[in-house]
Amino acid sequence: MSEGRPHDQKLPTDFAQIPVVWRYELLRYFRSWRLVASIAISVAMLALIYLLPPLLGTSYSGTDTNKTVYVMSPDQLDQLITIPGAPEGIGFINRSSVDLNTLVLYLDGSEYPSGNGATWSASRFTYQGAGIYLVFFNEDVTGHVVTASYDWYTAADSFASLFLGFGSFLIIIGGTLFGADSLAGEFQNRTGYLMFPTPMKRWVMFFGKYAASLTATLLVIALFYAGVAVLSAISANGIDDDFGLSFAYAVEYALAVLAVAYLISSIMKGTTGATVLTFLLFIIILPIVDGVGLFAGVKIEGSLSFASGIITSILIDPYPTDWSQEMPGGFSFSVFYPTPWIAAVVMFAYVAIAIALSLIIFKRKQLTG
């Protein structure tokens, strides 16, 4: 009887084990219904945000008929703003997007033709993210009643901003559900007694878990953005030019939130404490810090929650500038917007520092009890 020849078996490398950890961690998310629940929350919020305004009487598009146009005289204009070309007056149409091909003006009830721009012309004006249409009159129309009829629709940037404000909250939910207990659970549930003695290094487990958390979070965010894009194309006649850039910032914010969640998870002993602290940090603590900065007139560029504001601010064209208003009693009210490149650097710094610290702590942390 011939003796069997042993087959040569090569142990997988450290990097080859990362996808294995990634796959099993994703399966854990599916089995615990966390991923399904996150997707369900995303779909529910899409439906709620989209359907609620029409149900409350605010449509995304429509037609205004014989709408009064408020006209300011040159003397009134000089007190507020300097308009090149010195028009005889300016009328205001308070809609974010108007189909100018359907715009018809009436002067004292009679149609008032534009004369190909000889008598009046119209264009969109944006200030601090708010859009409005201005009608430039080349003839003096003060003392007359000016009305307008036109088709209007919600601008793509305004429509997307309505949804993407919830996008940051969805990322926080992902960081809480998929990252907060990833490391702490190995110690609380005593699964570390089975995993740590194996040849698998802890940094392999760390990055495998982090990759799975990131995959699950990005899947939810990508589905949410895809839904917003489809709804925007239907209801806002297109998608904002900076919509893809907003998604890129959302991905970076997800990286940062998960990195901080893993840092908290590496420090905390129990999953409950890590989950609660992660959620409260991004929902309450950091926003309070940002609010104090606004009250004090200080722009806190280093705050991760403040930097996340770039996700919606980047949609505003032109990009808004900071402003401050003195209030009665010696107080000032300020509005700050993240500087795009600084926001990107801040979020990347949180990713790098939080991952480095959490990896060091996780590698040195010992099982007790």
C-alpha positions in Angstrom: 0.0 0.0 0.0 1.5 3.3 -1.1 1.9 6.0 1.4 -0.1 9.2 0.7 1.8 12.2 -0.3 0.9 15.3 1.7 -0.3 18.2 -0.3 1.6 21.5 0.0 -0.6 24.1 1.6 0.3 27.7 1.7 -1.2 29.9 4.4 -2.9 33.0 3.2 -1.1 36.3 3.7 -2.2 38.9 6.1 -3.6 41.0 3.3 -5.5 38.0 1.8 -7.2 37.5 5.2 -8.7 41.0 5.2 -11.4 40.2 2.6 -12.3 37.1 4.6 -13.0 39.2 7.7 -14.8 41.7 5.5 -17.1 39.1 4.1 -18.0 37.5 7.4 -18.6 40.9 9.0 -21.0 41.8 6.2 -22.8 38.6 6.8 -23.2 39.5 10.4 -24.9 42.8 9.4 -27.3 40.9 7.2 -28.1 38.3 9.8 -28.7 41.0 12.5 -30.9 43.0 10.1 -28.9 46.1 10.7 -28.2 46.7 7.0 -31.8 45.9 6.0 -33.0 48.3 8.7 -30.7 51.1 7.5 -31.9 50.7 3.9 -35.5 50.8 5.1 -34.8 54.0 7.1 -33.2 55.5 4.0 -36.2 54.6 1.7 -38.7 55.8 4.3 -37.0 59.2 4.7 -36.9 59.6 0.9 -40.6 58.9 0.7 -41.4 61.1 3.6 -39.4 64.1 2.5 -40.7 63.8 -1.0 -44.3 63.3 -0.3 -44.8 65.6 2.8 -44.6 69.0 1.0 -47.2 68.2 -1.7 -49.5 66.7 1.0 -49.2 70.0 3.0 -50.0 72.0 -0.1 -46.5 72.9 -1.4 -45.8 71.6 -4.9 -42.5 71.1 -6.6 -43.7 72.8 -9.8 -46.8 74.6 -11.1 -48.1 77.7 -12.9 -48.5 81.2 -11.4 -51.2 83.3 -13.2 -51.5 87.1 -12.9 -49.0 87.1 -10.0 -48.2 90.6 -8.8 -44.6 91.7 -9.5 -43.2 94.2 -6.9 -41.3 96.9 -8.7 -38.6 99.1 -7.1 -37.8 102.5 -8.5 -34.2 103.6 -9.3 -34.1 105.8 -6.2 -35.1 102.7 -4.0 -32.5 100.6 -5.8 -29.7 103.0 -5.2 -30.2 102.6 -1.5 -29.8 98.8 -1.7 -27.6 97.7 -4.6 -25.9 99.0 -7.7 -27.1 97.4 -10.9 -25.0 97.8 -14.0 -26.8 99.3 -17.0 -29.0 101.6 -14.8 -32.4 100.1 -15.4 -35.5 102.2 -14.9 -36.7 99.7 -12.3 -36.5 96.1 -11.1 -39.3 93.7 -10.5 -39.1 90.6 -8.2 -40.5 87.1 -8.9 -40.1 85.1 -5.8 -39.5 81.6 -7.4 -36.3 79.6 -7.3 -36.7 78.5 -11.0 -38.9 79.9 -13.7 -39.3 78.7 -17.3 -38.4 82.0 -18.9 -39.9 80.8 -22.2 -43.4 80.9 -20.5 -42.9 84.2 -18.8 -45.5 86.8 -19.8 -45.8 90.3 -18.2 -48.9 92.4 -18.0 -49.0 96.2 -17.5 -52.3 97.4 -16.0 -54.0 94.2 -17.2 -52.6 94.4 -20.8 -49.9 92.1 -22.2 -46.5 93.9 -22.0 -44.1 92.4 -24.6 -40.4 92.3 -23.9 -39.5 93.5 -27.4 -36.6 91.0 -27.4 -35.1 92.8 -24.3 -35.8 96.3 -25.5 -38.5 97.0 -22.8 -37.7 94.4 -20.2 -35.6 91.3 -19.6 -35.4 88.7 -16.8 -32.7 86.6 -15.2 -32.1 84.5 -12.0 -30.2 86.1 -9.1 -28.7 84.0 -6.2 -27.7 85.4 -2.8 -26.6 83.3 0.1 -28.1 80.2 -1.5 -31.6 81.8 -2.1 -32.7 82.1 -5.7 -35.0 84.8 -7.1 -35.8 86.1 -10.5 -35.3 89.8 -11.4 -37.1 91.6 -14.1 -35.1 94.6 -15.5 -37.3 97.3 -16.9 -35.9 99.7 -19.5 -39.0 101.9 -19.2 -40.5 103.6 -16.1 -43.3 101.5 -14.9 -43.7 103.0 -11.4 -47.3 103.8 -10.7 -48.5 100.9 -12.9 -49.7 97.5 -11.8 -47.3 94.8 -13.2 -48.4 91.1 -13.1 -46.9 88.0 -14.5 -47.8 84.5 -15.6 -45.2 81.7 -15.8 -44.4 78.1 -15.2 -42.2 77.4 -12.3 -40.4 74.5 -10.7 -38.1 73.9 -7.8 -34.4 74.4 -8.6 -32.2 71.3 -8.7 -29.9 72.7 -6.0 -32.8 73.6 -3.7 -34.5 70.2 -4.3 -31.3 68.3 -3.5 -30.6 70.4 -0.4 -34.0 69.4 0.9 -32.9 65.8 1.0 -29.2 65.9 1.6 -29.5 67.6 5.0 -30.8 64.2 6.1 -27.8 62.5 4.4 -25.5 63.5 7.1 -27.8 62.0 9.7 -28.0 58.8 7.7 -24.2 58.6 7.8 -24.3 59.1 11.6 -26.8 56.2 11.8 -24.4 54.1 9.7 -21.4 54.9 11.9 -23.5 54.1 15.0 -24.9 50.8 13.7 -21.9 49.5 11.8 -18.9 50.9 13.7 -19.7 51.7 17.3 -19.7 48.1 18.6 -17.3 46.5 16.1 -14.3 46.4 18.4 -15.9 46.6 21.8 -18.1 43.6 21.0 -15.0 41.3 20.7 -14.3 42.0 24.4 -17.8 42.2 25.8 -19.0 39.0 24.0 -15.8 37.2 24.7 -15.4 36.3 21.0 -11.8 37.6 21.3 -11.0 34.4 23.2 -11.6 32.5 19.9 -10.1 35.0 17.5 -7.1 36.5 19.2 -5.1 33.3 19.7 -5.3 32.5 16.0 -2.5 33.4 13.6 -4.7 36.3 12.3 -3.1 39.6 13.4 -5.3 42.2 15.1 -4.6 44.8 12.5 -6.0 42.4 9.9 -9.2 42.0 11.9 -9.3 45.8 12.4 -9.1 46.7 8.7 -11.4 43.8 7.7 -14.1 45.1 10.1 -13.6 48.7 9.1 -13.9 47.8 5.4 -17.2 46.0 6.1 -18.5 48.9 8.1 -17.6 51.3 5.3 -19.1 49.1 2.7 -22.4 48.8 4.5 -22.6 52.6 5.2 -21.7 53.5 1.6 -24.3 51.1 0.3 -27.0 52.9 2.2 -25.7 56.4 1.2 -25.3 55.4 -2.4 -28.9 54.1 -2.5 -30.1 57.4 -0.9 -28.2 59.6 -3.3 -29.4 57.5 -6.3 -33.0 58.0 -5.0 -32.5 61.7 -4.7 -31.0 61.9 -8.2 -34.0 60.1 -9.7 -36.5 62.3 -7.9 -34.6 65.4 -8.8 -34.6 64.5 -12.5 -38.4 64.0 -12.3 -39.4 67.0 -10.1 -36.6 69.5 -10.6 -36.0 69.0 -14.4 -32.5 67.9 -13.8 -29.7 67.1 -11.3 -27.5 69.8 -9.8 -24.0 70.1 -11.3 -22.3 69.7 -7.9 -24.4 66.7 -6.9 -21.5 64.2 -7.5 -19.1 66.4 -5.6 -21.6 66.4 -2.7 -21.5 62.6 -2.8 -17.7 62.6 -2.7 -17.8 64.8 0.5 -20.4 62.4 1.9 -18.1 59.5 1.3 -15.3 61.3 3.1 -17.6 62.2 6.0 -18.6 58.5 6.3 -14.9 57.6 6.5 -14.4 60.1 9.3 -17.5 59.2 11.3 -16.6 55.5 11.1 -13.0 56.2 12.2 -14.2 58.1 15.2 -16.8 55.4 16.0 -14.0 52.8 15.9 -11.9 54.9 18.2 -14.7 55.1 20.7 -15.3 51.3 20.3 -11.6 50.6 21.0 -11.7 52.6 24.2 -15.1 51.6 25.7 -15.6 48.3 27.5 -19.2 47.6 26.4 -21.1 47.9 23.2 -24.0 49.9 24.7 -21.8 52.6 26.0 -19.9 52.8 22.7 -23.1 53.0 20.7 -24.7 55.7 22.9 -21.6 57.8 23.0 -21.0 57.7 19.3 -24.6 58.7 18.5 -24.6 61.5 21.1 -21.3 62.8 20.0 -22.5 63.6 16.5 -26.1 64.4 17.2 -25.7 66.6 20.3 -22.2 67.3 21.5 -20.5 68.5 18.4 -23.5 70.5 17.2 -23.6 72.2 20.6 -20.0 73.2 20.1 -20.8 74.5 16.6 -23.7 76.5 18.1 -21.6 78.1 20.8 -19.1 79.1 18.0 -21.9 80.8 16.1 -23.1 82.6 19.2 -19.6 83.8 19.9 -18.9 84.7 16.3 -16.1 82.1 16.0 -15.9 79.8 13.0 -14.8 76.4 14.3 -13.3 74.9 11.1 -11.8 72.0 13.1 -15.2 70.6 14.1 -16.2 67.4 12.2 -19.9 68.2 12.3 -19.2 71.7 11.0 -17.1 70.3 8.1 -20.0 68.0 7.2 -22.0 71.1 6.2 -20.1 71.1 3.0 -22.3 68.2 1.8 -25.2 70.6 1.3 -23.3 73.9 1.0 -21.4 72.8 -2.1 -24.7 72.7 -4.0 -25.1 76.5 -3.6 -24.0 78.4 -6.7 -22.2 80.8 -6.2 -20.8 79.4 -3.0 -22.1 81.4 -0.1 -19.9 83.6 2.1 -19.9 84.0 5.9 -21.8 86.9 7.3 -22.6 88.4 10.7 -25.3 90.7 11.9 -25.3 92.8 15.1 -28.4 92.3 17.2 -30.0 94.5 19.8 -28.4 94.1 23.2 -24.8 93.8 22.0 -25.2 90.3 20.5 -24.2 89.3 17.0 -25.8 86.6 14.9 -23.4 84.8 12.5 -23.8 82.3 9.7 -20.6 80.4 8.7 -20.1 78.0 5.8 -17.2 75.5 5.6 -14.4 76.3 3.3 -14.4 73.4 0.8 -10.7 72.6 0.9 -10.4 73.0 4.6 -13.5 70.8 5.2 -11.8 68.0 3.0 -8.5 68.3 5.0 -10.3 68.3 8.4 -12.3 65.2 7.5 -9.2 63.4 6.2 -7.3 64.4 9.4 -10.0 62.8 11.5 -9.8 59.6 9.5 -6.0 59.3 9.8 -5.7 60.2 13.5 -8.7 58.3 14.7 -7.8 55.1 12.8 -4.2 55.3 14.0 -5.2 55.8 17.7 -7.9 53.1 17.6 -5.6 50.6 15.9 -2.9 51.2 18.6 -5.4 50.8 21.4 -7.1 47.7 19.9 -3.7 46.0 19.4 -2.7 46.6 23.1 -6.1 46.0 24.7 -6.3 42.8 26.7 -9.2 40.5 27.5 -10.2 40.5 31.2 -12.5 38.4 33.2 
